[in-house]
Amino acid sequence: MIGISKLLCANESYGDKLRYVSEAKDQRNGATTSLGPVVVFNCTKTCNLSCKHCYAGADEKKYKEELSTEEALNFISDLSDFKVPVIIFSGGEPLIRKDIFKLIEFAKKNNIRSTLSTNGTLIDEVMAERIKKAGVSYVGVSIDGIGEKNDDFRGKRGAYEKALQGIRNCKKIGQRVGLRFTINRYNYKELEKIFQLVEDEKIDRVCFYHLVYSGRGSSMIDKDISKEEARAAMDLIIDKTIELGKKVEILTVDNHADAVYLYLKMRSKDKEKADNILKLLKINGGNRSGIAIADIDYRGNVHPDQFTASHTLGNIKERKFKDIWTDYSNNIMKGLKDRKSLLKGRCKNCNWLSICNGNFRTRAEAVTGDFWASDPACYLTNSEIGVSNNEGLI
């Protein structure tokens, strides 16, 4: 995640303490030395929607391989021992899982901050109260367009209104809630409307995700936005962040070209601010899959992040999460910890590796078949990253 509001407006949030505090970082790979990684727990593959881009390939089926309550509680206890700071309950749709609040409450008792990644359609007034009572620190509701645009993308009529009502139900009782939006060709022109929605509904946090070609998203490679559109989207996000100031926390996710683009744009306008932005970006270190972000799927398989399901590092039913996460015998895991020498093409020779770290490996693998190839979603020019025109994608 890139804290656009933090970088431009000096906003402060809990996540900034994990992303931009140098004292806690391993300078070799950007890991937080005193803490385990933030863990995404895809606690179920079952979902009441069928989104075009779903990295988990979730649907309305029931899956027998889903971790039992006892297995989930045991691994949450292991996460606590490893000093994992945050667990993100995701899916599928996590609110479909019957024991979800027992898991959340257990995480809180074990000093792990819980957040909820949901489509929001199941959050009626009673559900909102249960979420708050369980101790969820933040609810991220996915909306990928306004009205029918969202419903078409998410595969169910009425999903938009239910998701919006879910946000309102959370806000009504003081449960912190925000919006998640995945930018792609279907909804790119909805960005202005999403910012208007944020203002109209007084939503104080919004994360703009870049499309990752994983799960059903693998079929959307040709539905990603162009490099010119990515730059225009970032221009709008930057302008709106400055306009909204400290009223709204704005982040972009899954494309660290955003970090470089932001720095280069500010360098031509405000050198002092740009220098501070660069300092913070170097502390963050860029993509941290396999370093400070981890994923555990509904079967207990451990992955470098929630989008990299094609690479399994182990299973928490067989080994403790800490033992899996600190075992470098897996070449992908070892490589992600210190990947710069493994990167190829534009990524290998980029001037901005210290603040990008090779961007997203899953996109590179999806397009080229090579995990260490250049990320095709990098929209920076060769001139901007300091490479020659004949270095190509890989």
N, C-alpha and C positions, 0 to 999 in steps of 0.2 A: 504493500500500500504506500502511496505517496501522499503525504498530508499537504495538499495544495494550500489550504487555509493556514496551516502552521508555517509554511514557507513564505507565503505572501503577506499574511496578516498577524503572524505571531500568536495564533490561536493555540490553546493548550488543551490536550485531551489525554485520557489514560493511555491510549495507544502510542502517543508521542514519547512517553517514558520508555517504551520498548524500542522505538525506532530511532530516536535522536539523542540518546545519552551515551557519550563516548566512554565513560568510566566503566560501563558494564559490558563493553564489546571486546571480543577477540579481534584484534586488528588484522589477523590473517584472513578470516573468512566472514566477519561480521556477526558471528554468533554472540548471544548474550551469555557471558561466561558463568554467571551465578544462577541462571535459570534454564529450564528446559524450553523447548519450542512451544509456540502457540499451536494447539492441536485442533484440527477440524475433525469432528466425529460425525461421519455420515451414518447416523444411528439407524436408519431404515432406507430401503430402496423404494418403498411404497409411497405413492403420491397421488393426490386427487386431481392433479393437472398433468399435462403432457407437453412440456415446453420444447420448442424447436431446438434450443441450444443446450439442453440439459447435459452437463458433463457426466452425471451419474446414470444417464439412461433410465431414469425413474419412471414408473408407471403404476397402475392401480392393482397390480398383483401383490400377493402375499409371498414372502420369501422365507423358506424354512431355515435357511442358513443364518438368519439374523441373530446376532448375539443375544443371549438370554440376559435377564436382569442381573443375575449373579455374575455372569462374565463381564458385563458392562461395569458393575460396581467394583469388581476386582481391578479392572484396568484403570478406572478413575483413581482408585487408591494408589496404584503404581505411578500414575501421572503426578499425584501429590508428592510422593516420595522423590520424584525427579524434579520437583519445583517447577512444574508447568504452570505458567501464570494465567492462561486463558484456555478454555475449551469452547469451541464454537459448535453448537448442536445444529447439524444440518441434515440433509436427506438426499433424495426423497423429501417428504414433508415431515419434519420432526414431530409436529404436534399430532400426527397420526399414531405415533408410538405410545402405547398405553401407559408405560412406566416412565415417560419422559420427565415428569415432575419429580419423581423419586430420584432419578439420576441427577437432575439439576440441583435438588436440595442436598444430595450427597456431595456433589462437587463443591457447593458452598461451604459445607461443614469441613471439607478438606482444603479450604483456602484457595480454591480455584475459581476464578471469575468466569461466569457463564454468560455467553451470548447466544442468541437464537437467530438462525438464518431460515426464513420462512416465506411462503408465498402470501401469507397474511389472510387468506380466505376463510380460515377456521377461527379467527380471533373475534368471537362475539364478546359481549360484555363480561360474561362469566369466565371465558377463557383468558381475557385480559387480566382479570383479577387473579386468576390462578398463576399466570406468568409472573405478575408482580410479587405475589405472596411467596413464590418459590425462590425469589431472589435473583432473577435474570437481570443482568446489568444493562443489557441493550438488546433490542429487537430490530433486526434488519429485514424489511419487507421488500420483496422484489416486485417492481413494476416496470414493464418494458415498453411503455407507450400509454397514450391516453385513450380510454374507452375501448372501442372495438379493435384498435391497433394492438393494445395489450392482450385482449381476449383471443385474437387470432394467433398471436405469437405464443400464447400459453395454452391454447387448445381447448378453451372452455368459455362459453358465453357467460357473462356476469362476473368473471374473475376480477375485473378491474374494480367494480363497485364494491365487491366484498373485501378486496385487499385495501382499498381506500378506507372503508369503514373499520377494518382492523386497525389501521393506523390511528384513526380517530378514537377508537375505543381505548387504545393504549394511552394516547395523549390525555384523554379525559380523566384518567385516574393517576396521572403522573408517572406512568411507565415510559422510560426513555425509548424512543423509537425513531428509526430513520428509513431512508429509501435506498434501494439498490437498483441500478439500471445498467444493463449490458448493451453497449453500443454495437450495432451491426447495421447492415444495409436495410433491413426491414424497418428500423425505427430511428435511423440517423437524423431524419428531419423533425423528430419529436423533441429534440434536446431543448429548444426554446420553451416548449410547452411544459416540459418537466421542471424547468426552473420556475416557471410561472406557478405550477402546482406546489412546489416547495414553498414559495412565498405565500400563496393563498391559504395553504393549510398550516402555515407556520411550522414546517418541518425543519429541525435544526441540524440534521446530518444527512448527507447524500454521498453515496459511493458510485462512481462511474467505472464500470468494469469494461475492459477490452475483451473481445471474443477470444476464447481459447478453443482450439480444435480438438475436443475430447468428448467421448460419449456421443450423444446425438449431434453435438457441436462439430464432430468430425465431418459431417455432411454439409457443413456451412462454410467451408474454406472459400468457396466462390461467392459467399454472401457477406464476407467481411467488407468493411469500408475500405476505400482506396487510401493511399498515403496522403493525398491532397485533402481528403475528407477528415482523416485523422488529425492533420494539422489544424484544419478549420474548427474541429470539435474542441481541440485543446485551446485554441484562441478564445472560443466562447467560454469555456470553463474558467480560464484565467480572468477574463473580463468580468464574469459574473461573481467570481470569488472576491475580487477587489471591490465590486459594487456592494456585495452583501456583507463584507467585512466579518466581524465576529458574531454576526447573527446566525450564520450557518457554517457548520464544519463540512468542507468539501474535500473529497479524496478521489484519486484515480487508482485503479488496480489492474495489475497483470500486463502492464507495458511500461517498462522503465525508460523507454525513449521519451516518455512524458517528462521525466526528470531533467534530461539533457535539454529538451526543447524549452522547458520553463527557464532553466538557467541561461541559455543562450538569448532568449527573448528579453529577460530582465537585464542581462549584461549591457545591452544597447540602450537601456532606459535608466537604470539606477545601479551603478557599479557597486556601491556599498551594500545595497540589499542583495545584489547578485552574489557578492563574495560570501555573505552570510548563508545564502541558499546553498552555495557550493560546499561550504563547510558542513552543513547539516546533511547534505546528500552523501558526502563521503563517509560520514559517521554511519548513516543507514546502510550504505554499501550495495544497494541495488537488489536484484532478485535474491531471495533467501530460501528458495525451495530446498529442502534437505538440510537447511542450516537452522533457521528460526521459525519455520512453518512445517508442520507435518500433517498427515492425514491417516485416519483409521476408518476403514469402510465398515459396512454393516456386518461383514463376515469376520471382522477382526484383523484384516490384512492392513499392513502399514505401508504407506506410500510417501514419497518425498513431498507431495502436496495433493490437494484434492483433484487436480486435473491429470495427474500422472499415474493413473490406475494401471497402465501397461507395465509398470515396474513395481514389483512387490518386494519389500525388504524383509518381511517376516510376518508372523501372525501372533497377536497378543495372547491367544489361547495356548501357545506353545512356549513363548518366551516373554519376559517382561519387556515393556516398551523401552525402557532405558537401555536394556541390553541390545535390543534391535537397533536403536537409534545411534548407539556409540560403537557399533560393529562396522568396521570399514572394509570387511572382506568382500562386500558387494561393490562391484566396480562403479555402478551408478552413484551409490551413496558416497563412496570415497571421492569420486570425481566432483560431485556437487559441493563438497566441503571446500574444495580449492580448485575451481574449474578453469581458471584463466588459461592455463597451458594446454587445455584440451579443446578449447573453442577453435572454430575454423572460419575461413572467409572474412567477411566484414567484421564479424564479432571479434575474431582473434586480433585484428589490427586496429580496432576502434580506440580512439583517444580517450573514451569515456568509460572504460571498463570499471574504474574505481567507483562509479556511481550508478552503473547499470548491471554489471556482473553477468553480461551475456543474455540478459532478458529471459524469455520463456522458452525452456528446452522442449516442452511438449509441442509447441507450434512448429519448431524446427523439425522435430521427428515426424510430425504428421505430414509435412509437405515434402521433405527430402528423404525420410527413412533413416536419417542420421541424427542421433540425439545431440551431437555437439556442433551441428551445422548452425549457420546464422539464423536468427529469428526473422522469418519473412515479414512479420508485422512491424519491424522497425521502419519508421517513416522518415528518418533523418537522411539527408543527402550524404553522398560520399565526402563532399567538401566539409560538411558539418562534423563528420566523425573522423576526418583526416585519413581516408584511405583512397587508393587510386581507383579509377573507373573500371579496371579490368579484374578486380578481386572477386566480383560476383557474389552470389548468395551463399555458396558453400566453401 
